[in-house]
Amino acid sequence: MPFTTHHPFRFGVLAAYAPSRTAWVNQATQAESLGYSTLLIPERTSMGILAPIPARSLAASATSTLRVGSYVFCNSYRHPVLLAREAATLDLLSDGRFELGLGAGVSATESEEMGIPFAAAGTRVQQVEESVQLLKKLFTEETVNFTGKHYAVTNLKGNMPPVQKPHPPILVAGSGEKMLKMAAREADYIAVGLRMAGPTTPADATLEQKISWIKSAAGDRFPQLLLCQTIYDFEITDSPTSPSAQQGGWNIPKRPLSIDQAVEYLTELRDRYGFSYLQVQASQMQNFAPVVARLAGK
């Protein structure tokens, strides 16, 4: 069933690599000048990928309207109390332009390399849920007490309040039913991902099914949720600029579309599923800019 209400289109750029300070600042200022809403930085330990917190701080200082966000912090890499301090500081230093993205982690290998346990999927979902609940308390309460299965905080004071009230937007990324339903209850933005099927993994659910999970779990708050989708496979054939071969990107087969075809497709995607916050890779940023110019804010 088509959506009867929807949010205006917003576009984010996922960037992970720069060979120098100047190159990184240029990426951020270019994203801002091209009309992108947000510069998003992943958290992976792969060689060459920038550390997200200092990179995000520099991008914010070099721009005035561009929002900066995590896409996404891996929950198991830092305690929620420390993450809350870092997030509130980023929100303060960016004048309220920070978006906090959180996920359960996608790489057992990275965790094993660092000696960090990579729990079962259900446990990691519970950990993210407790983290989000605790983060909200840390952002809004002067003295925090919290007791969960995975985290406990007692009489914690001295938290730094964020600029955005009640807190920076919280994005949760996920693909499975438990994660998406938890995100529907707790998050402001939901990045709906794909799960790769394997020998012991069932085929992924359809987008219709995933939206149904979110809608049923969100209840009355569903109209306020911002639904996100990556469009890393787009190549705009009549754009003045071709996609660039940028280090740190994902080598994904491209889907050739004209500007008009992309506008029509994305409008239908929003009308059918509700996706209004769309992300491209940095290598697509210039190539995709004519579509941003047509749709952003509409």
DAFENNOR-V911412 format. One record per residue. RES is the residue in one small letter. SS is DSSP state (@ for helix, = for strand, . for the rest). D_LAST is the distance of its C-alpha to the last C-alpha in Angstrom with 1 decimal. Layout:
res->{RES & RES}
ss->{SS & SS}
d_last->{D_LAST & D_LAST}
This chain:
res->{m & p & f & t & t & h & h & p & f & r & f & g & v & l & a & a & y & a & p & s & r & t & a & w & v & n & q & a & t & q & a & e & s & l & g & y & s & t & l & l & i & p & e & r & t & s & m & g & i & l & a & p & i & p & a & r & s & l & a & a & s & a & t & s & t & l & r & v & g & s & y & v & f & c & n & s & y & r & h & p & v & l & l & a & r & e & a & a & t & l & d & l & l & s & d & g & r & f & e & l & g & l & g & a & g & v & s & a & t & e & s & e & e & m & g & i & p & f & a & a & a & g & t & r & v & q & q & v & e & e & s & v & q & l & l & k & k & l & f & t & e & e & t & v & n & f & t & g & k & h & y & a & v & t & n & l & k & g & n & m & p & p & v & q & k & p & h & p & p & i & l & v & a & g & s & g & e & k & m & l & k & m & a & a & r & e & a & d & y & i & a & v & g & l & r & m & a & g & p & t & t & p & a & d & a & t & l & e & q & k & i & s & w & i & k & s & a & a & g & d & r & f & p & q & l & l & l & c & q & t & i & y & d & f & e & i & t & d & s & p & t & s & p & s & a & q & q & g & g & w & n & i & p & k & r & p & l & s & i & d & q & a & v & e & y & l & t & e & l & r & d & r & y & g & f & s & y & l & q & v & q & a & s & q & m & q & n & f & a & p & v & v & a & r & l & a & g & k}
ss->{. & . & . & . & . & . & . & . & = & = & = & = & = & = & . & . & . & . & . & . & @ & @ & @ & @ & @ & @ & @ & @ & @ & @ & @ & @ & @ & . & . & . & . & = & = & = & = & . & . & . & . & . & . & . & . & . & . & @ & @ & @ & @ & @ & @ & @ & @ & @ & @ & . & . & . & . & . & = & = & = & = & . & . & = & = & @ & @ & @ & . & . & @ & @ & @ & @ & @ & @ & @ & @ & @ & @ & @ & @ & @ & @ & . & . & . & . & = & = & = & = & = & = & . & . & . & . & @ & @ & @ & @ & @ & @ & @ & . & . & . & . & . & . & @ & @ & @ & @ & @ & @ & @ & @ & @ & @ & @ & @ & @ & @ & @ & @ & @ & @ & @ & @ & . & . & = & = & = & = & = & . & . & . & . & = & = & = & = & = & = & . & . & . & . & . & . & . & . & . & . & . & . & = & = & = & = & = & . & . & @ & @ & @ & @ & @ & @ & @ & @ & @ & @ & . & . & = & = & = & = & . & . & . & . & . & = & . & . & = & . & . & . & . & . & @ & @ & @ & @ & @ & @ & @ & @ & @ & @ & @ & @ & @ & @ & @ & @ & @ & @ & . & = & = & = & = & = & . & . & . & = & = & = & . & . & . & . & . & . & . & . & . & . & . & . & . & . & . & . & . & . & = & = & = & . & @ & @ & @ & @ & @ & @ & @ & @ & @ & @ & @ & @ & @ & @ & @ & . & = & = & = & = & = & = & = & @ & @ & @ & @ & @ & @ & @ & @ & @ & @ & @ & @ & @ & @ & = & . & .}
d_last->{21.1 & 17.4 & 15.3 & 15.1 & 12.6 & 10.0 & 8.3 & 4.9 & 5.7 & 8.6 & 11.5 & 15.1 & 18.3 & 21.5 & 24.4 & 28.0 & 30.4 & 31.4 & 34.9 & 35.1 & 33.6 & 32.5 & 30.7 & 28.9 & 27.9 & 26.7 & 24.5 & 22.9 & 22.5 & 21.2 & 18.4 & 17.5 & 17.8 & 15.7 & 12.6 & 13.3 & 13.0 & 16.3 & 19.7 & 21.3 & 25.0 & 27.1 & 30.5 & 33.1 & 36.6 & 36.5 & 38.2 & 36.0 & 33.0 & 32.4 & 33.2 & 29.9 & 30.9 & 32.3 & 29.8 & 26.9 & 28.9 & 29.4 & 25.7 & 24.8 & 27.6 & 26.6 & 23.0 & 21.6 & 18.0 & 17.8 & 18.2 & 21.1 & 21.8 & 24.3 & 23.6 & 26.0 & 29.2 & 32.0 & 33.4 & 37.0 & 37.1 & 37.2 & 38.2 & 35.5 & 37.3 & 37.0 & 33.4 & 32.6 & 34.4 & 32.7 & 29.2 & 30.0 & 31.4 & 28.4 & 26.2 & 28.7 & 29.1 & 25.4 & 24.8 & 22.9 & 20.6 & 22.2 & 21.1 & 24.0 & 24.0 & 27.2 & 28.7 & 32.1 & 33.0 & 33.2 & 36.3 & 39.8 & 41.2 & 39.6 & 40.8 & 44.3 & 44.5 & 44.0 & 46.3 & 43.5 & 43.9 & 41.2 & 41.5 & 40.8 & 37.2 & 37.8 & 39.3 & 36.5 & 34.0 & 36.2 & 36.4 & 32.6 & 32.4 & 35.2 & 33.6 & 30.3 & 32.4 & 34.6 & 31.9 & 30.4 & 33.9 & 34.5 & 31.4 & 32.3 & 36.0 & 38.9 & 41.3 & 40.2 & 42.2 & 41.0 & 43.0 & 41.6 & 43.1 & 41.8 & 41.3 & 43.3 & 43.0 & 45.6 & 45.5 & 43.1 & 42.4 & 41.0 & 37.4 & 35.0 & 32.2 & 28.7 & 26.6 & 23.7 & 24.9 & 26.1 & 25.5 & 23.0 & 20.6 & 22.7 & 21.6 & 24.1 & 24.3 & 26.4 & 27.2 & 30.1 & 30.4 & 32.0 & 29.5 & 26.4 & 28.0 & 29.0 & 25.5 & 24.2 & 26.9 & 26.6 & 23.4 & 20.0 & 18.3 & 19.9 & 20.1 & 21.5 & 24.0 & 26.5 & 30.3 & 32.7 & 35.6 & 39.1 & 42.7 & 42.5 & 38.7 & 37.5 & 34.7 & 31.2 & 29.6 & 26.8 & 23.2 & 23.7 & 26.6 & 24.9 & 22.0 & 24.9 & 26.7 & 23.9 & 23.2 & 26.9 & 27.5 & 24.7 & 25.7 & 24.1 & 22.0 & 20.1 & 17.0 & 16.8 & 17.1 & 14.5 & 15.5 & 15.8 & 16.9 & 18.5 & 18.1 & 21.2 & 22.5 & 20.0 & 21.5 & 19.7 & 22.6 & 21.6 & 20.3 & 22.7 & 23.5 & 24.9 & 24.6 & 27.2 & 30.2 & 29.7 & 32.2 & 31.0 & 28.4 & 28.7 & 30.3 & 28.1 & 28.5 & 25.5 & 23.7 & 23.4 & 20.2 & 19.1 & 15.7 & 15.1 & 16.6 & 14.6 & 11.2 & 13.0 & 14.6 & 11.7 & 9.9 & 13.4 & 14.0 & 11.4 & 12.7 & 16.2 & 16.4 & 13.5 & 12.9 & 9.7 & 11.7 & 13.2 & 16.2 & 18.1 & 21.5 & 22.5 & 24.2 & 21.0 & 19.1 & 19.9 & 20.0 & 16.4 & 15.0 & 14.1 & 11.7 & 10.1 & 10.1 & 8.3 & 5.5 & 5.6 & 3.8 & 0.0}
